[in-house]
Amino acid sequence: MKTQLWVALLIVLGGGGALGGEYLLVKWYPRHQQRVAEEVLTLLPYRKANLGIEMQGEAGIYGRVEGSSARVRISRPLFWSFGPSLTIISQSNPDNAA
């Protein structure tokens, strides 16, 4: 009888824990996804005076900034892969148009 009681208790507690965990995931995960999406899409200012660039970039791409006198590369490296990046290159205007 004692073994049956322990098995029943284990089944009830294990099932209750699994059910509670699933409920938490179902309630928490959609809000977490929405919060992450809002944080990634937040606009951050960027300015580079010698290239004449003044813009706003999304926080999801804004991480590491590499630049020289003629180019700027904004990227967010990910673990084990390449993340999104934005490269702006300054070239001369051959016909001097605005």
Backbone as CSV, one residue per row, in Angstrom:
resi,resn,N_x,N_y,N_z,CA_x,CA_y,CA_z,C_x,C_y,C_z
1,MET,0.824,-1.194,0.000,0.000,0.000,0.000,0.869,1.259,0.000
2,LYS,1.960,1.231,0.670,2.810,2.405,0.749,3.411,2.731,-0.617
3,THR,3.785,1.732,-1.396,4.350,1.962,-2.718,3.293,2.563,-3.637
4,GLN,2.072,2.075,-3.570,1.002,2.615,-4.402,0.716,4.078,-4.060
5,LEU,0.811,4.421,-2.798,0.594,5.794,-2.371,1.679,6.716,-2.943
6,TRP,2.930,6.281,-2.900,4.034,7.075,-3.447,3.896,7.252,-4.958
7,VAL,3.512,6.197,-5.661,3.340,6.283,-7.112,2.198,7.242,-7.452
8,ALA,1.086,7.126,-6.738,-0.047,8.020,-6.981,0.324,9.471,-6.691
9,LEU,1.043,9.694,-5.600,1.481,11.050,-5.250,2.420,11.602,-6.318
10,LEU,3.327,10.777,-6.804,4.256,11.198,-7.848,3.508,11.545,-9.133
11,ILE,2.531,10.743,-9.508,1.746,11.009,-10.720,0.953,12.307,-10.580
12,VAL,0.312,12.496,-9.437,-0.505,13.698,-9.232,0.377,14.949,-9.212
13,LEU,1.478,14.921,-8.474,2.361,16.094,-8.395,3.063,16.355,-9.725
14,GLY,3.512,15.301,-10.388,4.165,15.466,-11.694,3.203,16.020,-12.731
15,GLY,1.989,15.490,-12.777,0.991,15.991,-13.715,0.584,17.410,-13.417
16,GLY,0.418,17.722,-12.144,0.077,19.093,-11.753,1.188,20.069,-12.107
17,GLY,2.431,19.657,-11.895,3.569,20.510,-12.254,3.646,20.740,-13.757
18,ALA,3.432,19.666,-14.538,3.457,19.798,-15.994,2.318,20.694,-16.479
19,LEU,1.151,20.531,-15.916,0.000,21.350,-16.289,0.229,22.813,-15.916
20,GLY,0.775,23.053,-14.730,1.088,24.422,-14.308,2.149,25.053,-15.198
21,GLY,3.171,24.286,-15.573,4.206,24.803,-16.466,3.663,25.143,-17.840
22,GLU,2.789,24.301,-18.354,2.174,24.573,-19.654,1.306,25.831,-19.593
23,TYR,0.558,25.990,-18.539,-0.289,27.176,-18.376,0.574,28.440,-18.319
24,LEU,1.677,28.368,-17.576,2.587,29.505,-17.480,3.158,29.855,-18.849
25,LEU,3.558,28.849,-19.603,4.101,29.091,-20.938,3.061,29.702,-21.867
26,VAL,1.847,29.211,-21.815,0.793,29.716,-22.693,0.451,31.162,-22.338
27,LYS,0.487,31.521,-21.093,0.175,32.892,-20.677,1.361,33.837,-20.842
28,TRP,2.579,33.363,-20.569,3.751,34.217,-20.542,4.367,34.413,-21.928
29,TYR,4.447,33.374,-22.730,5.194,33.429,-23.987,4.662,34.462,-24.985
30,PRO,3.361,34.579,-25.224,2.898,35.613,-26.169,3.250,37.031,-25.720
31,ARG,3.140,37.305,-24.426,3.522,38.641,-23.936,5.021,38.865,-24.095
32,HIS,5.811,37.824,-23.864,7.262,37.920,-24.036,7.603,38.204,-25.503
33,GLN,6.972,37.502,-26.439,7.198,37.733,-27.859,6.860,39.171,-28.240
34,GLN,5.753,39.687,-27.754,5.346,41.055,-28.053,6.339,42.072,-27.488
35,ARG,6.801,41.857,-26.270,7.764,42.759,-25.645,9.090,42.767,-26.411
36,VAL,9.555,41.603,-26.838,10.797,41.517,-27.606,10.648,42.233,-28.937
37,ALA,9.510,42.048,-29.611,9.275,42.717,-30.895,9.267,44.238,-30.727
38,GLU,8.668,44.738,-29.675,8.644,46.183,-29.440,10.037,46.718,-29.137
39,GLU,10.822,45.975,-28.371,12.182,46.418,-28.057,13.059,46.435,-29.301
40,VAL,12.910,45.456,-30.165,13.721,45.370,-31.374,13.391,46.493,-32.339
41,LEU,12.136,46.895,-32.407,11.713,47.918,-33.353,11.845,49.345,-32.827
42,THR,12.348,49.519,-31.615,12.574,50.852,-31.067,13.659,51.553,-31.885
43,LEU,13.414,52.801,-32.266,14.368,53.547,-33.080,15.417,54.236,-32.210
44,LEU,16.672,54.099,-32.625,17.791,54.740,-31.942,18.480,55.698,-32.920
45,PRO,18.894,56.876,-32.460,19.534,57.832,-33.374,20.982,57.432,-33.677
46,TYR,21.431,57.760,-34.891,22.828,57.565,-35.280,23.237,58.766,-36.115
47,ARG,24.455,59.241,-35.873,24.946,60.400,-36.596,26.427,60.226,-36.881
48,LYS,26.825,60.504,-38.108,28.241,60.501,-38.496,28.482,61.778,-39.274
49,ALA,29.181,62.717,-38.668,29.313,64.062,-39.220,30.137,64.095,-40.505
50,ASN,31.249,63.344,-40.564,32.105,63.455,-41.748,31.469,62.842,-42.995
51,LEU,30.508,61.954,-42.855,29.768,61.429,-44.003,28.462,62.184,-44.232
52,GLY,28.053,63.001,-43.285,26.804,63.739,-43.400,25.585,62.853,-43.205
53,ILE,25.710,61.861,-42.358,24.616,60.924,-42.122,23.972,61.236,-40.784
54,GLU,22.670,61.360,-40.814,21.891,61.489,-39.593,20.639,60.648,-39.803
55,MET,20.506,59.559,-39.046,19.397,58.630,-39.273,18.974,57.976,-37.971
56,GLN,17.906,57.215,-38.067,17.453,56.417,-36.945,17.462,54.967,-37.378
57,GLY,18.062,54.141,-36.555,18.119,52.712,-36.841,17.400,51.938,-35.763
58,GLU,16.908,50.778,-36.123,16.191,49.954,-35.157,17.157,49.332,-34.158
59,ALA,16.692,49.154,-32.947,17.531,48.603,-31.887,17.916,47.160,-32.172
60,GLY,17.132,46.452,-32.984,17.441,45.074,-33.315,18.677,44.925,-34.168
61,ILE,19.048,45.970,-34.895,20.235,45.911,-35.745,21.400,46.675,-35.129
62,TYR,21.102,47.579,-34.206,22.124,48.465,-33.652,22.905,47.743,-32.555
63,GLY,24.122,47.385,-32.847,24.952,46.709,-31.863,26.375,47.222,-31.940
64,ARG,27.119,46.710,-32.915,28.513,47.106,-33.097,28.605,48.042,-34.291
65,VAL,29.356,49.142,-34.142,29.518,50.124,-35.214,30.978,50.136,-35.625
66,GLU,31.211,49.840,-36.907,32.559,49.902,-37.467,32.551,50.988,-38.531
67,GLY,33.526,51.843,-38.504,33.499,52.930,-39.473,34.874,53.378,-39.890
68,SER,34.933,53.955,-41.071,36.133,54.615,-41.566,35.669,55.943,-42.159
69,SER,36.531,56.611,-42.906,36.150,57.913,-43.433,35.128,57.815,-44.559
70,ALA,35.022,56.647,-45.219,34.117,56.530,-46.360,32.985,55.534,-46.147
71,ARG,32.963,54.829,-45.026,31.892,53.853,-44.846,31.570,53.647,-43.375
72,VAL,30.363,53.147,-43.142,29.893,52.818,-41.799,29.198,51.467,-41.896
73,ARG,29.471,50.595,-40.952,28.780,49.308,-40.900,28.217,49.135,-39.495
74,ILE,26.906,48.997,-39.426,26.208,48.782,-38.158,25.715,47.345,-38.178
75,SER,26.066,46.577,-37.165,25.654,45.171,-37.153,25.400,44.706,-35.734
76,ARG,24.707,43.599,-35.649,24.479,42.947,-34.365,24.871,41.489,-34.540
77,PRO,26.080,41.144,-34.090,26.513,39.751,-34.229,25.716,38.840,-33.298
78,LEU,25.365,37.683,-33.810,24.639,36.692,-33.039,25.579,35.548,-32.672
79,PHE,25.199,34.763,-31.707,26.001,33.631,-31.279,25.920,32.540,-32.343
80,TRP,27.020,32.119,-32.879,27.137,31.050,-33.877,26.596,31.416,-35.258
81,SER,26.254,32.658,-35.522,25.771,33.006,-36.853,25.983,34.495,-37.101
82,PHE,25.660,34.904,-38.314,25.740,36.309,-38.667,24.377,36.947,-38.435
83,GLY,24.383,38.091,-37.810,23.133,38.790,-37.557,22.854,39.803,-38.642
84,PRO,21.842,40.621,-38.463,21.533,41.645,-39.455,22.597,42.732,-39.460
85,SER,22.791,43.356,-40.607,23.769,44.438,-40.683,23.304,45.472,-41.708
86,LEU,23.838,46.667,-41.571,23.553,47.774,-42.472,24.885,48.433,-42.800
87,THR,25.206,48.535,-44.098,26.452,49.154,-44.534,26.120,50.364,-45.389
88,ILE,26.708,51.505,-45.053,26.529,52.741,-45.809,27.900,53.155,-46.330
89,ILE,28.006,53.298,-47.648,29.272,53.637,-48.282,29.121,54.982,-48.986
90,SER,30.070,55.863,-48.768,30.064,57.171,-49.401,30.878,57.094,-50.691
91,GLN,30.239,57.479,-51.801,30.923,57.504,-53.089,30.832,58.917,-53.661
92,SER,31.785,59.252,-54.489,31.750,60.594,-55.077,30.629,60.677,-56.097
93,ASN,30.132,61.878,-56.279,29.045,62.130,-57.223,29.665,62.661,-58.512
94,PRO,29.757,61.823,-59.586,30.485,62.238,-60.781,29.839,63.400,-61.538
95,ASP,28.516,63.531,-61.536,27.884,64.620,-62.296,27.496,65.799,-61.406
96,ASN,27.875,65.777,-60.146,27.634,66.852,-59.194,26.152,67.210,-59.067
97,ALA,25.266,66.242,-59.232,23.841,66.483,-59.053,23.528,66.525,-57.569
98,ALA,22.413,67.177,-57.223,22.046,67.284,-55.822,21.567,65.939,-55.289
